[in-house]
Amino acid sequence: MRGSVEGLPTPHPLIYQLPAVYLGEDFVQRFLGALDDVLAPVLLTIDNLSAHLDPRTAPEDFLEWTGAWVAADPAPGQSAGQRRAAVLGAMERHRRRGTRGGLAEAVRLEFGTEAEIEETGGTSWSETAHSPLPGAAGAAPRVTVRVRVAEPDAAGAERLRRLVAGEVPAHVGYDTELLPLKEAS
């Protein structure tokens, strides 16, 4: 987290918190000056706590820490902007988690491209009792996610598999495919 920063002035010097009789004491000034150097980053962090907790303005180490609070685990190697977007949109994504739209958004954030999503399920509404269920008749719930990227590799395929496994409901099976971009005709 925060560490000492060379030359960082303290916003609240400790020497001025003591009675005036100690202001002329060399040892007290040096001792409290050393404590000021240690406490300056802490006090400045507390003074700017709202900016540290906002994903748009948080320092990188705080961004990682607050991301853990909302289960936003951006992939290693993502840019600072992508990590900030992941933390900022985490609550909205949690609300949509388990839906087709939520899965599409998770893939878009992770890979920067649209996914092709096929699913066997669906929803419907009917006034008639015993109406047929939506989706493929008798098929177990299943989702297939295809993502096209410039250079598919095993690491990307594993990332896609882990992403989909974390996004679909537990009872839904899934297949993932990481494919090369379509050739222009």
Number of C-alpha atoms within 10 A of each C-alpha: 7 10 10 12 11 8 8 14 14 18 13 13 16 16 18 12 10 11 8 10 7 14 13 9 10 9 10 15 16 12 12 15 16 11 15 21 18 17 21 21 19 16 15 15 14 12 12 12 12 12 14 19 16 16 23 16 13 19 17 15 12 17 22 18 15 19 21 13 12 15 13 22 14 20 14 7 8 13 11 14 10 16 24 23 16 23 24 19 13 19 14 10 20 14 10 16 19 17 14 16 13 18 22 20 19 24 22 14 18 18 18 13 14 16 20 13 15 14 16 16 16 10 7 9 8 9 6 7 6 7 10 10 14 13 15 12 10 9 9 13 16 15 19 16 20 18 23 17 17 9 10 15 13 9 9 16 16 14 16 23 17 12 16 23 16 14 20 19 14 9 9 15 15 17 14 19 18 21 15 13 12 9 5 4 3
